[in-house]
């Protein structure tokens, strides 16, 4: 049994705390936000996606980024600015966006996603942890032949990795999800994908952790570290906790992990990818399945009686302001795919925003850095944080217990850009 301090109270931090307490460790969670928070783990699309085995850094993304960066309503937007960290990140992204990188990354992303899906099913079976898990699959909705051909190639690759995928025409798609009218050419259906309600998941995990005796330090930022002889001795904070000593430390601070890690001389290049969502409490139509508008790069998820529309990747620094132009881009895309919906449906709907931690190669940072024997880094999951939360928590807990990880972590090593 060890004293474990987890820096970060998002989905990665809470899943790590859950499995660490199950393993008998005593856990303290530090978070820069108040307990009532609405960060990246809350307003996302709530998808569990074994279908997403291609990292963000993939062939074609650089060209798309250059094309879209001049359109502030586009799905992927980099705010032009003279920033050395951004320039270095963009260069590494460009170098990583190769077929060889996708070939190496796909099997481990598949293994992580499938393991996380199994873990979510186990969590959903626990008493008092109902987070609306729906196991009906995901539709990649395509309006153009070019997009459908692209997704069909992805489906072929998915099947080669053991992930079921079906290519459907418009009629077959409508038969699969008849409760919503669609204006599409066709789709690809991934039956193993799932969705859930993120806020219910986070609240349920937090209740269980409180019952397990986890200590919480809210509104608390890391101001420094005490290190000695290859070990972290304590973390210094600006809150009532002051300096907190522990046997093991986990850095799971999301988009803020880079700055926190600088105090340990770690090199974790990341950019905050801002995403937005809008949730209709009484939608005109309520689909049964979650889906993605392929050309618009938007995710649509039914959550109980509500319907969430989320999307965009805005690289604009650690800036949590809402950009109305980005929100407008989401709203304008909806009637193009779901023609019964109107732009006016979104009037008065408050947009949510969250900062997703994006590494240059599109892969999480997960493992022990060489500098410290008692530190685990778990961050950089980009859009996959909720999807990979449980397996990340399990793998971190294995490392805390001195075990070899059940899934090889070589491609995710936190020192890979050092």
Rosetta blueprint (number, residue, H / E / L):
1 X L
2 X L
3 X E
4 X E
5 X E
6 X E
7 X E
8 X L
9 X L
10 X L
11 X H
12 X H
13 X H
14 X H
15 X H
16 X H
17 X H
18 X H
19 X H
20 X H
21 X H
22 X H
23 X L
24 X L
25 X L
26 X E
27 X E
28 X E
29 X E
30 X E
31 X L
32 X L
33 X L
34 X L
35 X L
36 X L
37 X L
38 X L
39 X L
40 X L
41 X L
42 X L
43 X L
44 X L
45 X L
46 X L
47 X E
48 X E
49 X L
50 X L
51 X L
52 X L
53 X L
54 X L
55 X L
56 X L
57 X L
58 X L
59 X L
60 X L
61 X H
62 X H
63 X H
64 X H
65 X H
66 X H
67 X H
68 X H
69 X L
70 X L
71 X L
72 X L
73 X L
74 X L
75 X L
76 X E
77 X E
78 X E
79 X L
80 X L
81 X L
82 X L
83 X L
84 X H
85 X H
86 X H
87 X H
88 X H
89 X H
90 X H
91 X H
92 X H
93 X H
94 X H
95 X H
96 X H
97 X L
98 X L
99 X H
100 X H
101 X H
102 X H
103 X H
104 X H
105 X H
106 X H
107 X H
108 X H
109 X H
110 X H
111 X H
112 X H
113 X H
114 X H
115 X H
116 X H
117 X H
118 X H
119 X H
120 X H
121 X H
122 X H
123 X H
124 X H
125 X L
126 X L
127 X L
128 X L
129 X L
130 X L
131 X L
132 X L
133 X L
134 X E
135 X L
136 X L
137 X L
138 X E
139 X E
140 X E
141 X E
142 X E
143 X L
144 X L
145 X H
146 X H
147 X H
148 X H
149 X H
150 X H
151 X H
152 X H
153 X H
154 X H
155 X H
156 X H
157 X H
158 X H
159 X H
160 X H
161 X L
162 X L
163 X L
164 X L
165 X L
166 X E
167 X E
168 X E
169 X E
170 X H
171 X H
172 X H
173 X H
174 X H
175 X H
176 X H
177 X L
178 X L
179 X L
180 X L
181 X L
182 X L
183 X L
184 X L
185 X L
186 X E
187 X E
188 X E
189 X E
190 X E
191 X L
192 X L
193 X L
194 X E
195 X E
196 X L
197 X L
198 X H
199 X H
200 X H
201 X H
202 X H
203 X H
204 X H
205 X H
206 X H
207 X H
208 X H
209 X H
210 X H
211 X H
212 X L
213 X L
214 X L
215 X E
216 X E
217 X E
218 X L
219 X L
220 X L
221 X L
222 X E
223 X E
224 X E
225 X E
226 X E
227 X E
228 X E
229 X L
230 X L
231 X E
232 X E
233 X E
234 X E
235 X E
236 X E
237 X E
238 X L
239 X L
240 X L
241 X L
242 X L
243 X E
244 X E
245 X E
246 X L
247 X L
248 X E
249 X E
250 X E
251 X E
252 X L
253 X L
254 X H
255 X H
256 X H
257 X H
258 X H
259 X H
260 X H
261 X H
262 X H
263 X L
264 X L
265 X L
266 X L
267 X L
268 X L
269 X L
270 X E
271 X E
272 X E
273 X E
274 X E
275 X E
276 X E
277 X E
278 X E
279 X E
280 X E
281 X L
282 X L
283 X L
284 X L
285 X L
286 X L
287 X L
288 X L
289 X L
290 X E
291 X E
292 X E
293 X E
294 X L
295 X L
296 X L
297 X L
298 X E
299 X E
300 X E
301 X E
302 X E
303 X E
304 X L
305 X L
306 X E
307 X E
308 X E
309 X E
310 X E
311 X E
312 X E
313 X E
314 X E
315 X E
316 X L
317 X L
318 X L
319 X L
320 X L
321 X L
322 X L
323 X L
324 X H
325 X H
326 X H
327 X H
328 X H
329 X H
330 X H
331 X H
332 X H
333 X H
334 X H
335 X H
336 X H
337 X H
338 X L
339 X L
340 X L
341 X L
342 X L
343 X H
344 X H
345 X H
346 X H
347 X L
348 X L
349 X L
350 X L
351 X L
352 X E
353 X E
354 X E
355 X E
356 X E
357 X E
358 X E
359 X E
360 X L
361 X L
362 X L
363 X L
364 X L
365 X E
366 X E
367 X E
368 X L
369 X L
370 X L
371 X L
372 X L
373 X L
374 X L
375 X E
376 X E
377 X E
378 X E
379 X E
380 X L
381 X E
382 X H
383 X H
384 X H
385 X H
386 X H
387 X H
388 X H
389 X H
390 X H
391 X H
392 X H
393 X H
394 X H
395 X H
396 X H
397 X H
398 X H
399 X H
400 X H
401 X L
402 X L
403 X L
404 X L
405 X L
406 X L
407 X L
408 X L
409 X L
410 X H
411 X H
412 X H
413 X L
414 X L
415 X L
416 X L
417 X L
418 X L
